[in-house]
Structure formats: C-alpha cells, structure tokens
Amino acid sequence: MEQQILNLLMYTIPSVITGAIAYLFFRQHMQNEEERRKFNILKTLSKASLPVRLQAYERLTLFLERISPNKLLLRVAPLSSDKQSYEDLLISSIEQEFEHNLAQQIYLSDDCWTIIKASKSATIQLIRKVSMSDKIDSAQKLREAILSEMLDKPAPSNAGLHYIKKEVGDIW
C-alpha cells in the first residue's frame, strides 16, 4: 500500500508541477497579449487624436494672444469717446473670443483649462480695475491707462501661454 501511494505521488507530483508551470506561462502570455492589444489601440487612437489636440492648443494660444491687453487694445478701437462703452466693448470682445473656443476644452487637461479661464478673468478684471479710476473720463484715456498698467507687469494671459507650452512639451 505504501509502495502504491509512493508510486502514485511519483507520477502525480511532476504532473501537477508541470501543469502549474504551464498554467502560469499561459496566463502570462495572455496578459502580455492583452497589454499588446491595448497598446496598439492607444497607439492608433493617439495618431488620430494628436493633430486635433495640437490644433486645440494652437487655437487657445491664439485666444490668449488675442486677449493680451496690448494686442486687444490695438485690435479693438473705441467706437466713441465714452469710457464705459469702450470697457464693455473690450470685455465683449474677450467673451466672444472665449465662446468661440469653448469646445476646445475637451482636448485639454482640466488644469490647463482652469488656467486659461483664470487668464481670461484676470484680463477682464484688469480692464475693470483700470476703468474704475476717476481720472479716466474717455475711451482714449482708458486705453492709455491700460497700456501704462501693462508696462510694469506681464499680461495675465502669459500664465496660460506658459502652461500650454509646458503641456504641449509633455506630449512629446
């Protein structure tokens, strides 16, 4: 009886070990195949989506450049000498630009989109802050005051531009 159990174990143990090793190798092979398939799918998707993402970054870079106070004031001339109407015109121009590029947010990270929105808001706040001065009574004086305010510090849109450049650099 002991001899039969010993013979049975001599045949069974190597079979169990061989089966376990085969199972482990097969499982590892299946995991590698699954990872390879996922990699190929991601590679295919990134080839298709990369140009669209880069185009979104380009459009938002253009947006940030266009709302930079120095460029905005050159592009948007006052329609009258009224300070309030010129302030409204500048803010309206920024809002229109923003709404035109609103759909681009789906191609950006949440942090990047938040910084772009903050740059837009900071630019609008700058215009409103300068406009509140009692010394400014015409659209031309508002333009001059905003330009002189920008001499001392960088445009609010520069933070967004730097972040876009960093994020695009991370893609490569």
N, CA, C and O of each residue as an XYZ file, in Angstrom:
688
protein
N       0.809     -1.176      0.000
C       0.000      0.000      0.000
C       0.864      1.255      0.000
O       0.624      2.191     -0.763
N       1.852      1.258      0.852
C       2.759      2.398      0.891
C       3.483      2.550     -0.429
O       3.713      3.665     -0.899
N       3.835      1.441     -1.016
C       4.518      1.470     -2.315
C       3.612      2.047     -3.388
O       4.078      2.792     -4.250
N       2.342      1.723     -3.354
C       1.395      2.241     -4.337
C       1.197      3.755     -4.163
O       1.110      4.495     -5.143
N       1.127      4.195     -2.916
C       0.974      5.639     -2.649
C       2.222      6.369     -3.124
O       2.130      7.433     -3.737
N       3.387      5.797     -2.840
C       4.647      6.404     -3.271
C       4.733      6.461     -4.796
O       5.160      7.475     -5.348
N       4.335      5.389     -5.485
C       4.313      5.394     -6.947
C       3.320      6.432     -7.495
O       3.596      7.143     -8.462
N       2.165      6.485     -6.841
C       1.166      7.470     -7.259
C       1.696      8.899     -7.099
O       1.505      9.732     -7.986
N       2.348      9.182     -5.996
C       2.923     10.509     -5.769
C       4.044     10.805     -6.761
O       4.189     11.945     -7.202
N       4.844      9.787     -7.121
C       5.946      9.990     -8.067
C       5.420     10.393     -9.443
O       6.085     11.138    -10.164
N       4.240      9.912     -9.811
C       3.659     10.299    -11.094
C       2.820     11.578    -10.976
O       2.779     12.379    -11.910
N       2.171     11.767     -9.866
C       1.254     12.879     -9.704
C       1.986     14.209     -9.475
O       1.638     15.216    -10.091
N       2.984     14.220     -8.604
C       3.687     15.466     -8.265
C       4.319     16.102     -9.505
O       4.118     17.299     -9.710
N       5.074     15.376    -10.352
C       5.619     16.027    -11.553
C       4.526     16.516    -12.506
O       4.687     17.544    -13.164
N       3.416     15.780    -12.579
C       2.311     16.214    -13.444
C       1.685     17.508    -12.924
O       1.376     18.408    -13.705
N       1.500     17.601    -11.618
C       0.928     18.804    -11.016
C       1.881     19.982    -11.215
O       1.438     21.078    -11.557
N       3.170     19.773    -11.006
C       4.163     20.847    -11.191
C       4.190     21.294    -12.644
O       4.207     22.492    -12.927
N       4.195     20.332    -13.569
C       4.198     20.683    -14.995
C       2.920     21.435    -15.367
O       2.971     22.403    -16.126
N       1.794     21.005    -14.847
C       0.523     21.682    -15.119
C       0.521     23.103    -14.552
O       0.047     24.029    -15.211
N       1.041     23.283    -13.350
C       1.081     24.609    -12.726
C       1.979     25.549    -13.527
O       1.624     26.706    -13.755
N       3.132     25.060    -13.950
C       4.050     25.881    -14.744
C       3.412     26.242    -16.081
O       3.518     27.383    -16.531
N       2.753     25.282    -16.716
C       2.071     25.556    -17.991
C       0.973     26.595    -17.785
O       0.812     27.491    -18.614
N       0.224     26.492    -16.703
C      -0.828     27.457    -16.411
C      -0.243     28.850    -16.226
O      -0.769     29.818    -16.775
N       0.847     28.964    -15.456
C       1.479     30.264    -15.220
C       1.992     30.873    -16.519
O       1.792     32.060    -16.775
N       2.653     30.059    -17.338
C       3.144     30.561    -18.622
C       1.995     30.996    -19.530
O       2.086     32.031    -20.190
N       0.934     30.226    -19.567
C      -0.219     30.567    -20.394
C      -0.881     31.855    -19.912
O      -1.247     32.706    -20.723
N      -1.037     32.004    -18.593
C      -1.630     33.212    -18.032
C      -0.760     34.440    -18.342
O      -1.280     35.496    -18.702
N       0.556     34.297    -18.203
C       1.470     35.412    -18.506
C       1.391     35.776    -19.982
O       1.397     36.955    -20.337
N       1.317     34.775    -20.833
C       1.209     35.019    -22.275
C      -0.087     35.776    -22.596
O      -0.078     36.701    -23.409
N      -1.184     35.392    -21.971
C      -2.468     36.051    -22.215
C      -2.437     37.505    -21.720
O      -2.987     38.392    -22.372
N      -1.802     37.747    -20.581
C      -1.679     39.119    -20.080
C      -0.841     39.973    -21.032
O      -1.186     41.123    -21.306
N       0.246     39.416    -21.531
C       1.093     40.148    -22.483
C       0.333     40.459    -23.768
O       0.463     41.552    -24.319
N      -0.450     39.515    -24.238
C      -1.237     39.740    -25.445
C      -2.276     40.837    -25.228
O      -2.498     41.674    -26.103
N      -2.907     40.829    -24.063
C      -3.906     41.858    -23.743
C      -3.239     43.243    -23.682
O      -3.779     44.219    -24.202
N      -2.086     43.316    -23.055
C      -1.354     44.589    -22.979
C      -0.921     45.051    -24.369
O      -0.959     46.247    -24.660
N      -0.515     44.130    -25.219
C      -0.107     44.475    -26.582
C      -1.293     45.025    -27.367
O      -1.159     46.007    -28.098
N      -2.451     44.392    -27.214
C      -3.657     44.877    -27.892
C      -4.034     46.277    -27.410
O      -4.367     47.144    -28.218
N      -3.983     46.496    -26.102
C      -4.288     47.821    -25.559
C      -3.304     48.865    -26.076
O      -3.695     49.976    -26.435
N      -2.035     48.503    -26.111
C      -1.013     49.428    -26.610
C      -1.275     49.787    -28.073
O      -1.176     50.951    -28.459
N      -1.606     48.789    -28.878
C      -1.891     49.061    -30.294
C      -3.114     49.948    -30.475
O      -3.134     50.816    -31.348
N      -4.126     49.732    -29.656
C      -5.325     50.576    -29.734
C      -4.983     52.008    -29.337
O      -5.376     52.953    -30.021
N      -4.256     52.172    -28.241
C      -3.856     53.519    -27.803
C      -2.972     54.211    -28.832
O      -3.089     55.414    -29.065
N      -2.098     53.440    -29.435
C      -1.212     53.995    -30.464
C      -2.029     54.496    -31.655
O      -1.776     55.579    -32.182
N      -2.993     53.709    -32.065
C      -3.856     54.101    -33.185
C      -4.682     55.333    -32.829
O      -4.811     56.255    -33.635
N      -5.240     55.343    -31.622
C      -6.047     56.490    -31.189
C      -5.201     57.754    -31.063
O      -5.649     58.842    -31.425
N      -3.987     57.613    -30.555
C      -3.152     58.811    -30.383
C      -2.718     59.381    -31.729
O      -2.552     60.594    -31.861
N      -2.533     58.528    -32.719
C      -2.207     59.033    -34.056
C      -3.345     59.885    -34.597
O      -3.113     60.900    -35.253
N      -4.562     59.474    -34.323
C      -5.724     60.203    -34.816
C      -6.018     61.445    -33.979
O      -6.429     62.470    -34.522
N      -5.815     61.366    -32.676
C      -6.201     62.477    -31.812
C      -5.101     63.514    -31.616
O      -5.402     64.656    -31.268
N      -3.859     63.159    -31.824
C      -2.768     64.113    -31.588
C      -2.897     65.370    -32.436
O      -2.750     66.465    -31.892
N      -3.164     65.280    -33.730
C      -3.316     66.516    -34.507
C      -4.472     67.394    -34.018
O      -4.376     68.621    -34.043
N      -5.555     66.767    -33.576
C      -6.703     67.535    -33.095
C      -6.355     68.217    -31.771
O      -6.723     69.370    -31.542
N      -5.650     67.502    -30.912
C      -5.237     68.106    -29.635
C      -4.278     69.268    -29.867
O      -4.402     70.316    -29.233
N      -3.336     69.087    -30.764
C      -2.391     70.171    -31.049
C      -3.113     71.373    -31.650
O      -2.760     72.517    -31.364
N      -4.107     71.122    -32.469
C      -4.889     72.221    -33.035
C      -5.645     72.965    -31.928
O      -5.779     74.187    -31.987
N      -6.131     72.248    -30.935
C      -6.810     72.895    -29.808
C      -5.842     73.777    -29.031
O      -6.183     74.896    -28.648
N      -4.636     73.271    -28.801
C      -3.626     74.089    -28.121
C      -3.281     75.331    -28.947
O      -3.098     76.418    -28.399
N      -3.195     75.161    -30.257
C      -2.902     76.312    -31.126
C      -4.009     77.357    -31.045
O      -3.732     78.552    -30.944
N      -5.249     76.910    -31.088
C      -6.371     77.853    -31.044
C      -6.426     78.590    -29.713
O      -6.726     79.783    -29.671
N      -6.136     77.883    -28.630
C      -6.176     78.542    -27.329
C      -4.964     79.443    -27.120
O      -5.042     80.430    -26.388
N      -3.856     79.111    -27.753
C      -2.708     80.017    -27.730
C      -3.065     81.303    -28.459
O      -2.763     82.399    -27.987
N      -3.699     81.165    -29.592
C      -4.156     82.341    -30.343
C      -5.160     83.150    -29.520
O      -5.106     84.380    -29.514
N      -6.069     82.472    -28.829
C      -7.025     83.159    -27.961
C      -6.296     83.979    -26.906
O      -6.604     85.154    -26.705
N      -5.328     83.361    -26.233
C      -4.604     84.069    -25.172
C      -3.804     85.243    -25.724
O      -3.690     86.284    -25.077
N      -3.258     85.073    -26.913
C      -2.534     86.180    -27.538
C      -3.491     87.311    -27.892
O      -3.156     88.484    -27.721
N      -4.661     86.974    -28.378
C      -5.628     87.996    -28.798
C      -6.221     88.761    -27.621
O      -6.598     89.923    -27.773
N      -6.310     88.130    -26.448
C      -6.863     88.847    -25.295
C      -5.793     89.540    -24.468
O      -6.110     90.203    -23.481
N      -4.543     89.398    -24.851
C      -3.487     90.143    -24.168
C      -3.810     91.627    -24.314
O      -4.028     92.097    -25.430
N      -3.846     92.373    -23.214
C      -4.288     93.774    -23.292
C      -3.579     94.606    -24.355
O      -4.221     95.413    -25.027
N      -2.297     94.432    -24.520
C      -1.569     95.214    -25.529
C      -2.123     94.960    -26.927
O      -2.325     95.897    -27.699
N      -2.366     93.705    -27.250
C      -2.871     93.362    -28.586
C      -4.360     93.643    -28.713
O      -4.835     94.034    -29.779
N      -5.090     93.446    -27.632
C      -6.526     93.706    -27.637
C      -6.811     95.176    -27.907
O      -7.708     95.506    -28.682
N      -6.054     96.056    -27.273
C      -6.274     97.493    -27.444
C      -5.935     97.959    -28.855
O      -6.557     98.888    -29.371
N      -4.959     97.322    -29.474
C      -4.627     97.671    -30.857
C      -5.692     97.179    -31.834
O      -5.990     97.842    -32.828
N      -6.255     96.022    -31.546
C      -7.225     95.411    -32.443
C      -8.623     96.001    -32.286
O      -9.348     96.153    -33.269
N      -9.000     96.333    -31.058
C     -10.351     96.828    -30.790
C     -10.281     98.323    -30.503
O      -9.913     98.749    -29.408
N     -10.633     99.087    -31.488
C     -10.624    100.550    -31.345
C     -11.941    101.012    -30.737
O     -12.978    100.382    -30.949
N     -11.908    102.109    -29.983
C     -13.164    102.606    -29.407
C     -14.101    103.135    -30.491
O     -13.663    103.736    -31.472
N     -15.384    102.902    -30.294
C     -16.391    103.375    -31.243
C     -16.842    104.794    -30.913
O     -17.350    105.517    -31.770
N     -16.647    105.172    -29.663
C     -16.986    106.532    -29.237
C     -15.982    106.938    -28.160
O     -15.056    106.187    -27.854
N     -16.163    108.094    -27.604
C     -15.237    108.536    -26.555
C     -15.720    108.116    -25.167
O     -15.061    108.421    -24.173
N     -16.849    107.427    -25.080
C     -17.398    107.001    -23.796
C     -16.561    105.866    -23.204
O     -16.375    104.819    -23.824
N     -16.069    106.099    -21.998
C     -15.221    105.124    -21.307
C     -15.970    103.825    -21.050
O     -15.429    102.747    -21.295
N     -17.191    103.905    -20.568
C     -17.961    102.710    -20.217
C     -18.276    101.857    -21.446
O     -18.202    100.631    -21.376
N     -18.616    102.471    -22.539
C     -18.926    101.689    -23.737
C     -17.667    101.011    -24.287
O     -17.738     99.907    -24.827
N     -16.515    101.679    -24.146
C     -15.268    101.044    -24.601
C     -14.898     99.876    -23.692
O     -14.445     98.837    -24.173
N     -15.085    100.037    -22.396
C     -14.833     98.938    -21.457
C     -15.727     97.749    -21.813
O     -15.264     96.611    -21.870
N     -17.007     98.024    -22.050
C     -17.944     96.957    -22.426
C     -17.541     96.299    -23.746
O     -17.664     95.083    -23.894
N     -17.067     97.086    -24.694
C     -16.636     96.563    -25.989
C     -15.426     95.631    -25.825
O     -15.372     94.569    -26.445
N     -14.464     96.028    -24.994
C     -13.280     95.192    -24.757
C     -13.676     93.864    -24.090
O     -13.230     92.791    -24.497
N     -14.506     93.963    -23.079
C     -14.928     92.753    -22.363
C     -15.769     91.867    -23.272
O     -15.635     90.644    -23.245
N     -16.621     92.467    -24.063
C     -17.434     91.699    -25.008
C     -16.553     90.980    -26.031
O     -16.818     89.835    -26.397
N     -15.519     91.655    -26.479
C     -14.595     91.043    -27.433
C     -13.902     89.827    -26.815
O     -13.752     88.795    -27.469
N     -13.486     89.952    -25.565
C     -12.841     88.825    -24.863
C     -13.831     87.674    -24.708
O     -13.486     86.519    -24.959
N     -15.047     87.979    -24.300
C     -16.062     86.934    -24.106
C     -16.395     86.225    -25.420
O     -16.575     85.007    -25.436
N     -16.478     86.970    -26.509
C     -16.766     86.360    -27.814
C     -15.643     85.425    -28.235
O     -15.889     84.320    -28.718
N     -14.414     85.877    -28.050
C     -13.260     85.023    -28.371
C     -13.310     83.739    -27.555
O     -13.062     82.650    -28.073
N     -13.632     83.878    -26.275
C     -13.671     82.726    -25.386
C     -14.767     81.750    -25.818
O     -14.537     80.543    -25.896
N     -15.943     82.273    -26.093
C     -17.051     81.409    -26.501
C     -16.770     80.718    -27.830
O     -17.227     79.600    -28.066
N     -16.023     81.383    -28.684
C     -15.665     80.790    -29.969
C     -14.757     79.573    -29.787
O     -14.766     78.659    -30.611
N     -13.978     79.566    -28.712
C     -13.022     78.483    -28.466
C     -13.454     77.550    -27.339
O     -12.655     76.739    -26.871
N     -14.674     77.653    -26.908
C     -15.167     76.898    -25.766
C     -15.059     75.385    -25.956
O     -14.748     74.670    -25.004
N     -15.303     74.899    -27.136
C     -15.300     73.445    -27.387
C     -13.900     72.841    -27.296
O     -13.764     71.622    -27.186
N     -12.871     73.661    -27.339
C     -11.504     73.140    -27.313
C     -11.142     72.535    -25.965
O     -10.153     71.810    -25.856
N     -11.932     72.824    -24.943
C     -11.608     72.331    -23.604
C     -11.608     70.807    -23.518
O     -10.953     70.243    -22.641
N     -12.324     70.136    -24.404
C     -12.369     68.670    -24.315
C     -11.027     68.033    -24.680
O     -10.800     66.862    -24.378
N     -10.147     68.782    -25.320
C      -8.848     68.248    -25.717
C      -7.743     68.620    -24.742
O      -6.594     68.224    -24.936
N      -8.069     69.379    -23.691
C      -7.067     69.855    -22.738
C      -7.246     69.184    -21.384
O      -8.289     68.602    -21.083
N      -6.206     69.284    -20.589
C      -6.343     68.820    -19.208
C      -7.188     69.820    -18.434
O      -7.330     70.974    -18.838
N      -7.742     69.371    -17.327
C      -8.567     70.255    -16.503
C      -7.746     71.420    -15.959
O      -8.235     72.547    -15.885
N      -6.501     71.145    -15.580
C      -5.637     72.214    -15.060
C      -5.389     73.281    -16.115
O      -5.442     74.475    -15.817
N      -5.122     72.866    -17.325
C      -4.855     73.816    -18.407
C      -6.096     74.674    -18.675
O      -5.987     75.890    -18.831
N      -7.252     74.054    -18.727
C      -8.480     74.808    -18.984
C      -8.756     75.797    -17.852
O      -9.194     76.921    -18.101
N      -8.505     75.387    -16.624
C      -8.702     76.271    -15.474
C      -7.784     77.480    -15.557
O      -8.200     78.598    -15.256
N      -6.548     77.265    -15.960
C      -5.598     78.373    -16.070
C      -5.994     79.310    -17.211
O      -5.834     80.524    -17.094
N      -6.499     78.770    -18.289
C      -6.955     79.620    -19.399
C      -8.146     80.471    -18.956
O      -8.210     81.661    -19.261
N      -9.080     79.862    -18.242
C     -10.219     80.635    -17.736
C      -9.752     81.710    -16.752
O     -10.267     82.828    -16.757
N      -8.778     81.367    -15.911
C      -8.261     82.340    -14.951
C      -7.561     83.491    -15.677
O      -7.667     84.640    -15.249
N      -6.854     83.202    -16.761
C      -6.204     84.251    -17.545
C      -7.233     85.188    -18.151
O      -7.048     86.405    -18.152
N      -8.311     84.627    -18.661
C      -9.393     85.446    -19.222
C     -10.004     86.329    -18.144
O     -10.201     87.526    -18.359
N     -10.302     85.753    -16.999
C     -10.911     86.514    -15.904
C      -9.977     87.602    -15.392
O     -10.421     88.710    -15.089
N      -8.696     87.298    -15.294
C      -7.725     88.293    -14.821
C      -7.616     89.459    -15.795
O      -7.456     90.607    -15.380
N      -7.703     89.165    -17.086
C      -7.659     90.237    -18.087
C      -8.891     91.130    -17.960
O      -8.779     92.355    -18.021
N     -10.049     90.531    -17.786
C     -11.283     91.309    -17.622
C     -11.216     92.142    -16.341
O     -11.626     93.302    -16.331
N     -10.700     91.553    -15.264
C     -10.572     92.287    -14.003
C      -9.615     93.461    -14.144
O      -9.855     94.530    -13.583
N      -8.543     93.269    -14.883
C      -7.590     94.351    -15.114
C      -8.278     95.522    -15.816
O      -8.113     96.675    -15.418
N      -9.042     95.221    -16.849
C      -9.758     96.275    -17.587
C     -10.743     96.993    -16.662
O     -10.819     98.222    -16.666
N     -11.486     96.235    -15.882
C     -12.474     96.839    -14.969
C     -11.804     97.676    -13.885
O     -12.286     98.750    -13.528
N     -10.685     97.169    -13.365
C      -9.976     97.880    -12.303
C      -9.453     99.224    -12.805
O      -9.608    100.250    -12.141
N      -8.843     99.206    -13.966
C      -8.307    100.441    -14.530
C      -9.444    101.406    -14.857
O      -9.302    102.616    -14.680
N     -10.549    100.886    -15.323
C     -11.682    101.722    -15.703
C     -12.334    102.408    -14.507
O     -12.992    103.435    -14.677
N     -12.170    101.875    -13.323
C     -12.803    102.440    -12.130
C     -12.175    103.760    -11.675
O     -12.767    104.489    -10.880
N     -11.012    104.055    -12.165
C     -10.321    105.282    -11.751
C     -11.127    106.514    -12.154
O     -11.655    106.597    -13.263
N     -11.207    107.464    -11.231
C     -11.933    108.707    -11.505
C     -11.181    109.602    -12.488
O     -11.778    110.475    -13.119
N      -9.887    109.387    -12.616
C      -9.065    110.204    -13.516
C      -9.361    109.898    -14.984
O      -9.095    110.714    -15.868
N      -9.903    108.733    -15.223
C     -10.170    108.300    -16.596
C     -11.599    108.688    -16.962
O     -12.559    108.231    -16.342
N     -11.722    109.545    -17.985
C     -13.052    110.004    -18.376
C     -13.367    109.801    -19.849
O     -14.433    110.194    -20.322
N     -12.423    109.177    -20.586
C     -12.686    108.924    -22.001
C     -12.107    107.576    -22.406
O     -11.295    106.985    -21.694
N     -12.540    107.113    -23.554
C     -12.056    105.821    -24.061
C     -10.555    105.880    -24.339
O      -9.835    104.916    -24.076
N     -10.087    107.001    -24.867
C      -8.661    107.129    -25.173
C      -7.823    107.083    -23.896
O      -6.764    106.456    -23.871
N      -8.288    107.738    -22.848
C      -7.565    107.701    -21.571
C      -7.594    106.295    -20.973
O      -6.627    105.871    -20.339
N      -8.678    105.582    -21.169
C      -8.757    104.193    -20.703
C      -7.718    103.341    -21.421
O      -7.030    102.538    -20.791
N      -7.602    103.509    -22.716
C      -6.577    102.779    -23.489
C      -5.192    103.074    -22.942
O      -4.407    102.156    -22.702
N      -4.892    104.340    -22.748
C      -3.575    104.745    -22.256
C      -3.309    104.188    -20.862
O      -2.203    103.730    -20.575
N      -4.315    104.228    -19.999
C      -4.154    103.734    -18.631
C      -3.903    102.220    -18.615
O      -3.076    101.730    -17.847
N      -4.616    101.499    -19.458
C      -4.408    100.041    -19.519
C      -3.004     99.745    -20.041
O      -2.313     98.878    -19.507
N      -2.585    100.456    -21.073
C      -1.239    100.245    -21.614
C      -0.166    100.588    -20.588
O       0.823     99.866    -20.467
N      -0.347    101.684    -19.845
C       0.657    102.044    -18.838
C       0.653    101.033    -17.688
O       1.698    100.771    -17.092
N      -0.510    100.466    -17.375
C      -0.592     99.416    -16.349
C       0.204     98.181    -16.792
O       0.807     97.495    -15.966
N       0.200     97.908    -18.084
C       0.879     96.719    -18.616
C       2.387     96.912    -18.729
O       3.109     95.937    -18.940
N       2.881     98.137    -18.596
C       4.317     98.364    -18.675
C       5.057     97.728    -17.510
O       6.189     97.269    -17.662
N       4.427     97.702    -16.362
C       5.083     97.237    -15.143
C       5.026     95.731    -14.926
O       5.859     95.166    -14.218
N       4.047     95.092    -15.532
C       3.879     93.661    -15.256
C       3.478     92.915    -16.518
O       3.010     93.519    -17.483
N       3.665     91.591    -16.505
C       3.290     90.803    -17.697
C       1.775     90.694    -17.829
O       1.030     90.875    -16.866
N       1.354     90.399    -19.027
C      -0.080     90.235    -19.302
C      -0.614     89.025    -18.543
O       0.104     88.041    -18.369
N      -1.854     89.085    -18.091
C      -2.449     87.935    -17.387
C      -2.477     86.670    -18.244
O      -2.459     85.559    -17.714
N      -2.521     86.836    -19.547
C      -2.578     85.673    -20.430
C      -1.238     84.940    -20.520
O      -1.185     83.822    -21.033
N      -0.166     85.544    -20.036
C       1.152     84.888    -20.099
C       1.183     83.601    -19.283
O       1.847     82.641    -19.672
N       0.475     83.570    -18.159
C       0.441     82.346    -17.344
C      -0.172     81.198    -18.137
O       0.329     80.074    -18.107
N      -1.246     81.487    -18.837
C      -1.883     80.457    -19.669
C      -0.975     80.005    -20.798
O      -0.902     78.815    -21.103
N      -0.282     80.957    -21.420
C       0.635     80.606    -22.512
C       1.762     79.709    -22.019
O       2.122     78.736    -22.683
N       2.316     80.031    -20.860
C       3.392     79.203    -20.308
C       2.892     77.794    -19.996
O       3.598     76.815    -20.238
N       1.689     77.692    -19.467
C       1.150     76.372    -19.138
C       0.878     75.559    -20.395
O       1.137     74.355    -20.422
N       0.362     76.200    -21.433
C       0.121     75.490    -22.699
C       1.440     74.970    -23.263
O       1.516     73.826    -23.711
N       2.468     75.796    -23.243
C       3.778     75.367    -23.753
C       4.311     74.177    -22.959
O       4.874     73.241    -23.526
N       4.127     74.223    -21.644
C       4.580     73.106    -20.807
C       3.810     71.834    -21.134
O       4.397     70.758    -21.254
N       2.499     71.962    -21.276
C       1.673     70.777    -21.526
C       1.956     70.179    -22.906
O       1.999     68.958    -23.053
N       2.148     71.022    -23.907
C       2.482     70.518    -25.237
C       3.875     69.869    -25.212
O       4.110     68.860    -25.878
N       4.780     70.453    -24.448
C       6.108     69.846    -24.309
C       6.050     68.475    -23.661
O       6.859     67.603    -23.979
N       5.109     68.278    -22.762
C       4.952     66.973    -22.115
C       4.406     65.925    -23.065
O       4.644     64.732    -22.873
N       3.672     66.353    -24.096
C       3.133     65.408    -25.076
C       4.262     64.756    -25.854
O       4.206     63.565    -26.159
N       5.258     65.512    -26.164
C       6.370     64.966    -26.956
C       7.194     64.093    -26.071
O       8.188     63.522    -26.519
